[in-house]
Amino acid sequence: MRFTLLVISMLSLIGCSTLNSPQPEEISEAKLKHAVKLANSSLLKQKLLSQYSEWKGSPYQLGGLSKSGIDCSGFVYLTFKSKLGVSLPRTTERQAELGLRIAKKQLRIGDLIFFKTGLFQRHVGIYLGDSRFLHASTSQGVTISNLQNNYWASNYWFSTRVKSN
């Protein structure tokens, strides 16, 4: 019993994971209007691509927050803080609690995209438009991936639009 509790406790501490299982839902356009407008979409995309060019290829490191190693939630945290002036929590679990849930077809540049990548592992990235998203991948480091890729499409969990404070 103690061993099982210890294993569960350790797994819940993983930076890119959560034990919660909220379900994606489509919300009305009226509710979406109350979501934060970080900038017009072309300026926002330019800022996100600037972050990508600065961090491209930086390796993945669980709990990392530097160019020598960074995890998915840390990359989202630093990107929102440095490029968009928005303070987000540090972990995927806490980031998943923010914002308004949106359907995949409602995605806009800057929305957060969450994935279930294992039994207890979760992953987060930032939507760039055209089915692409920016994230820190365990295999490629900081990269841009396509949502239509079989791996990401089959592990898609839900998306959120970050609300204003």
C-alpha positions as CSV (number, residue, x, y, z in Angstrom):
1,M,0.0,0.0,0.0
2,R,2.8,2.5,0.9
3,F,4.7,1.6,-2.3
4,T,1.6,2.3,-4.4
5,L,1.0,5.6,-2.7
6,L,4.7,6.5,-3.2
7,V,4.5,5.7,-6.9
8,I,1.3,7.7,-7.4
9,S,2.8,10.6,-5.5
10,M,5.9,10.6,-7.6
11,L,4.0,10.5,-10.8
12,S,1.9,13.5,-9.9
13,L,5.0,15.6,-9.4
14,I,6.1,15.2,-13.1
15,G,6.2,18.7,-14.7
16,C,4.3,17.7,-17.8
17,S,1.6,15.6,-16.2
18,T,-1.7,15.7,-14.4
19,L,-4.0,13.2,-12.9
20,N,-7.1,15.2,-13.8
21,S,-9.2,14.2,-16.8
22,P,-11.4,17.1,-17.8
23,Q,-13.3,16.6,-21.1
24,P,-13.2,19.0,-24.0
25,E,-16.3,21.0,-24.7
26,E,-17.4,23.5,-27.3
27,I,-18.4,26.9,-25.8
28,S,-20.4,29.7,-27.3
29,E,-18.8,32.5,-29.2
30,A,-20.2,34.9,-26.6
31,K,-18.1,33.4,-23.9
32,L,-15.1,33.4,-26.2
33,K,-15.3,37.2,-26.5
34,H,-14.4,37.5,-22.8
35,A,-11.2,35.6,-23.4
36,V,-8.0,37.6,-23.4
37,K,-6.9,39.2,-26.8
38,L,-3.2,39.1,-26.5
39,A,-2.6,41.0,-29.8
40,N,-3.9,40.8,-33.3
41,S,-3.1,37.4,-34.8
42,S,-0.3,38.3,-37.1
43,L,1.6,40.2,-34.3
44,L,1.0,37.4,-31.9
45,K,2.2,34.8,-34.4
46,Q,5.3,36.9,-35.1
47,K,6.1,37.0,-31.3
48,L,5.6,33.3,-31.0
49,L,7.8,32.6,-34.0
50,S,10.5,34.9,-32.6
51,Q,10.4,32.8,-29.4
52,Y,10.8,29.7,-31.6
53,S,13.8,31.1,-33.4
54,E,15.5,32.0,-30.1
55,W,14.8,28.5,-28.6
56,K,14.8,26.2,-31.6
57,G,16.4,22.9,-30.8
58,S,16.9,23.6,-27.1
59,P,16.8,20.1,-25.5
60,Y,14.0,18.8,-23.4
61,Q,14.7,18.4,-19.7
62,L,12.0,17.7,-17.1
63,G,11.8,20.7,-14.8
64,G,14.2,22.7,-16.9
65,L,13.8,26.5,-17.5
66,S,16.8,27.3,-19.6
67,K,18.1,26.9,-23.2
68,S,20.3,24.1,-21.9
69,G,17.1,22.2,-21.0
70,I,13.4,23.0,-20.8
71,D,10.1,21.0,-20.4
72,C,6.8,21.7,-22.2
73,S,5.1,23.6,-19.4
74,G,8.3,25.6,-18.7
75,F,8.5,26.6,-22.3
76,V,4.8,27.7,-22.3
77,Y,5.4,29.6,-19.0
78,L,8.4,31.4,-20.3
79,T,6.9,32.2,-23.7
80,F,3.8,33.7,-22.3
81,K,5.8,35.7,-19.7
82,S,8.6,37.0,-22.0
83,K,6.8,37.4,-25.3
84,L,3.2,38.1,-24.3
85,G,3.5,39.6,-20.8
86,V,1.1,37.1,-19.4
87,S,1.9,35.2,-16.1
88,L,0.9,31.5,-16.2
89,P,1.5,28.8,-13.7
90,R,4.6,26.7,-14.2
91,T,3.1,23.2,-14.5
92,T,1.0,21.5,-17.1
93,E,-1.5,20.5,-14.5
94,R,-2.0,24.1,-13.4
95,Q,-1.9,25.5,-16.9
96,A,-4.7,23.1,-17.8
97,E,-6.9,24.7,-15.2
98,L,-6.8,28.1,-16.9
99,G,-8.9,29.7,-19.5
100,L,-12.0,28.7,-21.4
101,R,-12.2,25.2,-22.9
102,I,-12.6,25.5,-26.6
103,A,-13.3,22.9,-29.4
104,K,-10.4,22.0,-31.7
105,K,-12.2,23.7,-34.6
106,Q,-12.2,27.0,-32.5
107,L,-8.4,27.1,-32.1
108,R,-6.8,30.5,-32.7
109,I,-3.1,31.6,-32.5
110,G,-1.9,31.6,-28.9
111,D,-4.4,29.0,-27.6
112,L,-3.0,26.3,-25.4
113,I,-3.2,22.7,-26.6
114,F,-3.1,19.8,-24.2
115,F,-2.3,16.1,-25.0
116,K,-2.5,12.8,-23.1
117,T,0.8,11.2,-23.9
118,G,0.8,8.4,-21.4
119,L,-1.2,7.0,-18.5
120,F,-0.2,9.9,-16.3
121,Q,1.8,12.1,-18.7
122,R,0.4,15.2,-20.2
123,H,1.9,17.7,-22.7
124,V,1.2,21.3,-23.6
125,G,1.9,23.5,-26.6
126,I,0.9,26.8,-28.1
127,Y,-1.2,26.9,-31.2
128,L,0.3,28.8,-34.2
129,G,-2.5,28.4,-36.8
130,D,-2.7,26.1,-39.8
131,S,-2.7,23.0,-37.6
132,R,0.8,23.8,-36.2
133,F,1.9,24.3,-32.6
134,L,5.0,25.3,-30.7
135,H,6.2,23.2,-27.9
136,A,9.2,21.5,-26.1
137,S,9.2,17.9,-27.3
138,T,10.8,15.1,-25.3
139,S,12.5,13.8,-28.5
140,Q,13.2,17.0,-30.5
141,G,13.4,19.8,-27.9
142,V,11.8,23.1,-28.8
143,T,10.1,22.5,-32.1
144,I,7.0,23.1,-34.2
145,S,4.7,20.1,-34.9
146,N,1.6,19.5,-36.9
147,L,-1.7,18.6,-35.1
148,Q,-2.6,16.3,-38.0
149,N,0.4,14.1,-37.4
150,N,-0.9,10.7,-36.3
151,Y,0.8,10.9,-32.9
152,W,-0.5,14.3,-31.9
153,A,-3.9,13.7,-33.4
154,S,-4.4,10.5,-31.5
155,N,-3.2,12.0,-28.2
156,Y,-5.1,15.3,-28.5
157,W,-6.9,16.0,-25.2
158,F,-8.3,19.5,-25.2
159,S,-7.6,23.2,-25.8
160,T,-8.0,26.4,-23.8
161,R,-8.0,30.1,-24.5
162,V,-6.3,31.9,-21.6
163,K,-8.6,34.4,-19.8
164,S,-7.6,37.9,-18.7
165,N,-6.8,38.4,-15.0
